[in-house]
Amino acid sequence: ALAATSAASTPASTPGGAAPGNPASDSAAGGAPALTSLGAHAYPFHGAHQAGIVQPMQARMLSTAFDLTAGTGRPGLTSLMKRWSAAAAAMAEGRTPPGLTDDDTALDAGPSSLTVTFGFGAPVFAKAGLAARLPAALAPLPPFPEDALDRRRSDGDLWVQVCADDALVAFHAMRTLQRLAAGAATVRWQMSGFSRSPGATAQPRTGRNLMGQIDGTNNPKPTDSTFDARVFVPAEPDAGKGQPAWMAGGSYAVFRRIRMLLDHWDQQTTDRQEQVIGRHKASGAPLSGGAETTPVDLAKLTPDGALAIPGDAHIRVATPDANQGAAMLRRGYSYHDGLRADGSPDAGLLFVAFQSDPLTGFVPVQRKLARADALSVFIAHESSGLYAVPGGAADPSGYVGQALLE
Ligand code: HEM
């Protein structure tokens, strides 16, 4: 019954379908049981944008920053991006990655919606002799009040995000990419996150974070007319706005490890928790009324004349001015790395936000949040990264970063 439930509640359409060479298609000949639609589901690696941005969130995420090893210049970086792209493309189809002896950790599984997303951190440009091509948007994020950043777990020359609906598939992909980096780049930091497993809820719905809130409701939707402009650098970048031509179809990822002070949070009444966010905990509906997706009415007053959504509620402070909704696509995952020395959970949100320009997306919003958000006393920003995520490799013979490196 479990298998039937999970198969029935995974996406009905499987764009990649059972890819050639993966066990789903082998099974017809071999008579082995077919993969569930969860295992067989695939997202194409190739396209105008990299995968792992607009796709619905998978159950697992691994995020790793790499630093180039001394002596890896532009040729070494180019060769690494070629190896990585070829491996990511193969694994996205459930094929064995070329270039090494496979460790077999994903042997029995299909692609399980694997996506691999590559980004470039600011320091890589000078190291690869590409300083002239550093985008203005990669200027260091300003320090925010209350930041408690661990620089060893921040930044990095390269950033790789792996997402999949299966933990072994995600491990295999990240481990493979790490092995392929041997000699060219070493791991600077690595973190793992999780989200809802497909099939865990009666119908697909917005996930919850570790504070128990429905999180992601007011994200920009791919169907919004403004979605592409907010999330992606245009196909023809505007040099006048400082957009380099090589970033066509790309995006900028802001990464923040944000620990939640859950012992403190759990002492609050549900009513107080709802005031902090501005939404009901169970339904995700705004305190101004309606259901989860009802537009937020920031002007709404309670019968006694108070703001229905308090002045310091997270959703009021986070809403960008001009009332156009969030100018970034949040795609964060929960993390839980055991307990800290004081016994409190080392847990929170691996916040990831994609935007066409961090200076109009993350930066002004975080500036306001750090000053005025009621949530701030329940969280601690522990690490930070900003990465240029180039457009996708549209051509199967191409690789991510080609327009920068060639
Ligand atoms: C909305 C939680 C950090 C930006 C929300 C919502 C929740 C939430 C529950 C309402 C549902 C939704 O629309 O998604 C959290 C938690 C955080 C966190 C628990 C930290 C652990 C951040 C950060 C930023 C941010 C660092 C950006 C700097 C936003 C935005 C919205 C939002 C833009 C949508 C506001 C709107 O227009 O309605 N967040 N958030 N959040 N959050 Fe956060």
Residues whose N, C-alpha, C, O or C-beta is under 5 A from the ligand:
A	BS01	HEM	N209 Q213 I214 D215 G216 T217 N218 N219 I258 I277 I315 A318 T319 G325 A326 L349 F362 V365 Q366 I379
